[in-house]
Amino acid sequence: MSEEKKKKDVKPEGDSVIKGVYQTYRAEFRKIVWPSRETLIKHTMTVIAVSIMFGIYIALTDGAFGWLFGRFVDLVG
């Protein structure tokens, strides 16, 4: 086995493990492409608008089913 292979097989211990994990996280964070302020605002507004639309849809559907259920109970009972 070559000397380089032996070095790769040795696992770091203690602080060197923490340092390695920290360096890995730091390297990954450097790869992140953060959105511009304008893009962030536009996407946030889109999420808010879609959430409001779904909320209205769910409220209307719930109200309709509640009304139908009430009519059914009056019919049966």
NORBELVEN-V40977 format. One record per pair of residues at least 6 apart in sequence whose C-alpha atoms are under 6 Angstrom apart, sorted by the first residue. I is the first residue (numbers start at 0). J is the second residue. Records with the same first field share a line. If there is no record, write none. Layout:
# NORBELVEN-V40977
I = J + J
This chain:
# NORBELVEN-V40977
none
